């Protein structure tokens, strides 16, 4: 009887490209949260990822006194959840330090769950990268975007920084004024346009996402070229959301069925902090789907990971 009444503990992890957020809870409460560096192997080498994971886990145990070997289930949400380098390392690293079952799902899925708790809805995530996911009434998750910085990541920090540079150089050919290139040179401490060209075309490439706050800031100040960049980012995200909504419509189609457009939630540093991108996204969505509901509160991915960890028998969805 004592074993049946033993308290169960669950761990939710949001493994982002720049940081990792851990949240430890029991069956009903969130007990503590900590933050560490990235554990995503596409962004950090094995030694760095291992050190960041150890830091987060030590802080969790120190804050609560709960042994991580007593964890019933852990859910990790990460971009690249189908990439062997990412998944294999996570499984091996968590097995060394955390007890119980390990579930690995997409970062957008945990954000989706934090807003809709396994129910129907669409989540648009834009941080360093971007992705869109939705769940219909039958429980299937469908996605759009999320193919990485070279192939997709519409509306993300990477997109805003790189597109800002591209449109900045196009503005030279168009003889249009913009501060985009001067700000980029100042940010990277480069003395000339030639140095900026060389730096931006280097291999490996610089972190273009670091320019995103500058692009957003001067867009808000009235720089027309920067405004076009953030408007394009929002419109591209809305287009991806539309693809997911229409995919859900197809899955739910039935004789005499009336389709109700699912609510949309947002997540990620760009959509949470960059009002011009968020406003462009919402405006485009409402142009296509008048009356669509957009959640006011942003998604909380670590809370979604904790919710998922508490669900018995939960499995990662098949790749689509």
N, C-alpha and C positions, 0 to 999 in steps of 0.2 A: 504493500500500500504506500509506503514511504517513497518508493521509486516512482510510482505513478504520480505522486503529488510533487515530485521534484521540479523546481523552477527551471524553465527552459529559456535559453538565451539565443538571440539571433543577431547576425552581423550583416549590415548592408554597406556596400562599398561602391563609390562612384569613382572609377579609375579614368580620369581625364588626361588630356595630353600635356597639361602643365601642372596639375595638382591631383591629389587623391583625397577624397573625403570618406571617412569611416563613421558609421553610426551604429552603436551597440544598443540593443533593447531587449526587453523580455517579451512575454506574450502580448502585452498591452501598452507598455510605456517605452519611450525613448530614454535611455539612461545617460548617454554621453555622446559627444561628437568630437572628432579630432581631424586635423588636416595635415598632410605631409606632401612631399614632392611626388611627381608622377611615378607610377609603377608600370606604365604602358611601355612594353619593350620596343615598340616602333619609335618611341621618343627618347628612350634612355637605355644605356647598356645594362647588362645583367647585374653588375656590381652596384650601380647606382639605383636601379629598381629595387634590388634586394635591400639596400640600406634604407631607402624610403619606406618600404613595406615594414621593415623592422621598427623604424621610428614610430610609425603610426600605431602598430600593434602594441608596442611597449607603452605608449601614452594611453591607449585604451585600457590596458590592464592596470596601469598605475592609477588612473582616474576612478576606476570602479572596484578594483580588487578581485575582479572576476577572471578566472583562468580561461584563456582562449581555447584551451583544449576541451572546455565544457560547452562550446558552442554547438547547438543542435543543427543549424543550417546557416550557410553564408551565401549571399547573392552578390556577385560582382557585375556591375554594368560597365561596359567599355566599348569604345569604338574599335572596330577590327575584331569583333567577337567570332568571326569565321576565319581569321588569319592564324595559321598554326603557330607562328612565332609568339603571338600574343597569348593564345589559349593554353598552349603547352607550358609556357613559363608560369602562367597564373596557377595552373593546376599543381605544378610541382612546388611552387613557392608557398602556396597556402597549405598544402598537405604537410609541409614541414612545421607549420606554426599554429594552424587553426584546426580544431576538431570538427567533426560532423560532416554533413553533405555540402558540397560546393556546387553552385549553379552559376553559370556564366551566360549573360544575355547582353543585348545591345544597350548602349548608353541612352538611346532614345526610348527604349522600352521601359527602363526604370523611371525616366521622366514622365512617360505616359501613365505609368501606374501611380505615380505620386499625385496626379491630377484626377484620374478616373478609376483607380483601384480595381483594375481588371475589367472595367466596363468600356462602353462604347465612347470613342472620342478620337481626336487627332492632335498630335503633338508636333510642333515645329521647333526644332532646336538649332540655334546658331551661336556658337562660341568661336573658338579657334577654327573649328570645322563646322559642318552643318549636316542635318539629316532631318527627315520627316517620317513619322510613323503614325499609323492609325489602327484602331481595332473596331471591327463591326460587331453586330449583335450576335454573330455566331462564334465570336472569340478569336477569329484568325487575325493575326497582325500582318499588315501590309506596309511597305516602305517605299520611299522615293528619295533619290539622292544618296549622299553618304558614301560616294565612291572615292573619297580622298581628294587632297588639294590639287593634284594634277588633272583629275578627271571630273570633279564636281565641286562640292563645298560651296554651293551658291549662297550668297548673302552672309558668309562667315567672316570672321576677322581676317583670315587669309585672303578671301575674295576682295574685301574692302581695301586692304593694303596693296595688293597686286594690281587690282583694277584702278585704284587711285593713281598708281604710277603709270599704267598704260594710258589712261585718259589724260594724265598730265603731259605725257610726251605727245599724244595726239593733239592736245591743245596748242603745242608749239606749231605743228603743221597747219592747224586751223586758225592760227593767229588769235587765239582766245586767251584772256588773262586767267590765271589761277595761281594759288599759292602752294599747290600740292608738291611740286618738285623742290621748291625752296625749303619747305618744312621737312621733307624727306632727307635732303642734304644736311640740314641742321641736326636732325635726329641722329643720323649715322655719322655725324662729324666729318663730312666729306667737303672738300674745298671747291669742287667744280662739277659741272654737269657731266663731264667726261668720266669723272670718278664715280658718279652715281650710276651711269650706264654700266660701267665695269662691275661695280658692286652688285647691282641688281641682276646681272647676268652670270654671276659667279656660280661655280659648282663645287660644293653644295650651295644651294640658294640661301639667301638670308631669310630670317623669319618675317615675312611680309605682314603677318598678323599684328606685329608690334606697331605698324603704322595706322591701324584701324582707328584708334582713338583720335588721332590727328585728323584723319579724313572726316570723321563724324563732327569733330569740333568746328572745322572751318565750314562744313556744310551748314551747321546751325548758325554760323556767322554770316552766311550769304554767298559763299563761293559757289558759283553756278556749276562748275565742273564737278566739284565734290558733291553737290546736291544730286547731280545725275548718277553718281556712283552709288550713293546710299539708296536712291529711289530704285535703281536697277537691282540692288541687293534685295530689297523688300519685295519687288515684283517677282523676282526669280523664286524666292521662298514661297510666295503665294501660288505660283504656278505648280511647284512641287506639291504643296498642300492640296491643290485642286486635283492633281493626279491621284493622290491617295483617296480623296473624297469620292472620286468617280470609280476607283477600284472597289471601294466599300459599297457603292451603289450597285455595281455589278454583282458582288457577292450576295447582296441582300435582295436582289431582284426576285420577284415572285408574282404570281397571278393576282392582280388587284392590289398589290402592295404599294403603299404610299411611302416614298423615301423622305426621311427627315434628315436634313444635313447635320452631321455630328458637330458638337462643340469643338472648339480649337483652344489649346493651351500653348503657351510659349515657354521656352527654357533657354539657358545659355547666356553668357555675358553680353553678347551683342544685342539680343532682343530685350534683355532686362535693362541694359544701361544706355543703349543707343536709340533714343526716341525717334529720330528720323527713319531708321530702318524699320522699327516696329510699326510706326504710323503708316509707312508705305505698304508694309505687309497687310495690315488690317484694311486699309483702303482698297487694295486690290482684291482681297478676299470678299469684301462686301460688294464690290462691283460685280463679281461673278456670282455671289451667293447672298443676295440681300437678306438681311435679318440674321445672318450667321452669328452665333454666340461665341465671343472670344473671352476666355477666362481672364479676370482682372489680376488675380494672384499668379505669379510665375510658378512653374513646376519646381519641385524640390527633389531632384534625382536621388540623393542619398536616402531620403525618406521613402521613395519608391522602391529602392533596393531593399530596405528593411522590411517593407510591406511584402515584397516578393519572397524574401527569406522565410517569412512566417507561413507561407502558403504550402501546405502539405502536398507533396506529389507534383509540384510545379516543374515544368520542363521548359527549356529554351525552345522557341519556335523554329521550325525548319526554315532554312534559308530560301528566299524567294527569288 
